[in-house]
């Protein structure tokens, strides 16, 4: 995903996809087990992806 965001030809589609994923993750309540699972899946994620997810969260009233 990080490579797709940084390449001009795929940036918009990757960004839209990441926005949908982030919205689905953060727009509902989750148990502590689910939050732990999401955190484990996010471990080692590319910096561009993490930054995009945090930007989306901040724009929508969430905190990274």
Secondary structure, 3 states (H helix, E strand, C coil): CHHHHHCCCCHHHHHHHHHHHHHHHHCCCCCHHHHHHHHHHHCCCCHHHHHHHHHHHHHCCCCC
